[in-house]
Amino acid sequence: MEFCEKLKLLREEEGLSQSALAKALGVSQSAVAQWEAGTRKPTAQAVVAIARMFDTSADFILGLVDEKLRLVPYYKGLDEKEQTFMQAYSQLSVEKKNAVGEIVRLFLSE
């Protein structure tokens, strides 16, 4: 299965529109449409964001492995509030994740 087919399958399994996926990834709806049509390839950064969003590996998305393995959540040992924060964080666009990272670094440097 090609990347374009896998992306569409993952998106539809989650009940997301192209527009909703685009918003979550911080890209345009036309970019998602072109990825799904196979007329344009995503950046490496976008592939990582897609893999995180759908809780799978970039290898699966890129067709290097056939099994859709779910990743073990890295926040498994966190309390409920921390898990809620991490789940919300995982839905942010790359730009917003970077902004949150900068804020956290500021707090840690105090």
C-alpha positions in Angstrom: 0.0 0.0 0.0 1.3 3.4 -1.0 1.7 6.4 1.4 -1.3 8.1 -0.2 -3.5 5.2 0.4 -2.3 4.7 4.0 -2.8 8.3 4.8 -6.4 8.3 3.6 -7.1 5.0 5.4 -5.7 6.3 8.7 -7.6 9.6 8.3 -10.9 7.9 7.6 -10.4 5.3 10.4 -10.2 8.3 12.8 -13.2 9.9 11.2 -11.3 13.0 10.2 -11.9 15.2 7.2 -9.0 16.4 5.1 -9.6 19.8 6.5 -9.5 18.6 10.1 -6.3 16.6 9.5 -4.7 19.6 7.8 -5.6 21.8 10.8 -4.1 19.3 13.3 -0.9 19.1 11.3 -0.6 22.8 10.6 -0.8 22.4 6.8 -3.3 23.4 4.2 -6.2 21.2 3.2 -4.9 21.2 -0.4 -1.6 19.7 0.9 -3.4 16.8 2.5 -5.5 16.4 -0.7 -2.3 16.3 -2.8 -0.7 13.8 -0.5 -3.7 11.5 -0.7 -3.9 11.9 -4.5 -0.2 11.0 -4.7 0.7 14.2 -6.6 2.8 15.6 -3.7 4.9 14.1 -1.0 5.0 15.4 2.6 8.2 16.6 4.3 10.0 14.4 6.7 8.6 16.6 9.5 5.1 16.1 8.3 5.6 12.3 8.2 6.7 12.4 11.8 3.7 14.5 12.8 1.4 12.1 10.9 2.9 9.1 12.6 2.5 10.7 16.0 -1.0 11.8 15.3 -2.1 8.3 14.3 0.0 6.6 17.0 1.9 4.5 14.5 5.4 4.4 13.0 6.8 6.5 10.2 8.0 3.1 8.8 4.4 2.0 8.4 3.3 5.2 6.9 6.2 5.2 4.4 5.5 1.5 3.4 8.7 0.1 4.9 6.7 -2.3 7.1 3.3 -3.7 6.5 2.1 -4.0 10.1 0.3 -1.0 11.7 2.0 -1.2 15.1 0.6 1.1 17.8 3.3 2.8 19.7 3.6 2.4 23.4 2.6 5.8 24.8 5.6 7.5 26.2 3.4 9.1 28.9 2.2 5.8 30.3 3.7 6.4 33.8 2.3 9.9 34.1 -0.7 10.8 36.4 -4.1 11.6 34.9 -3.6 15.4 34.5 -0.2 14.8 32.9 -1.7 12.3 30.5 -4.5 14.7 29.6 -1.9 17.4 28.9 0.2 15.0 26.7 -2.9 13.9 24.7 -3.8 17.5 24.1 -0.2 18.4 23.2 -0.1 15.5 20.6 -3.0 17.2 18.7 -1.2 20.5 18.3 0.5 21.5 15.0 4.2 21.4 14.9 4.4 25.1 15.2 2.3 25.1 18.4 4.3 22.2 19.8 7.5 24.3 19.3 5.9 27.3 21.0 4.9 25.1 24.0 8.5 23.7 24.1 9.9 27.2 24.3 7.6 28.1 27.2 8.6 24.9 29.1 12.2 25.7 28.5 11.7 29.2 30.0 10.1 27.8 33.1 12.9 25.2 33.5 15.6 27.9 33.2 14.1 29.9 36.1 
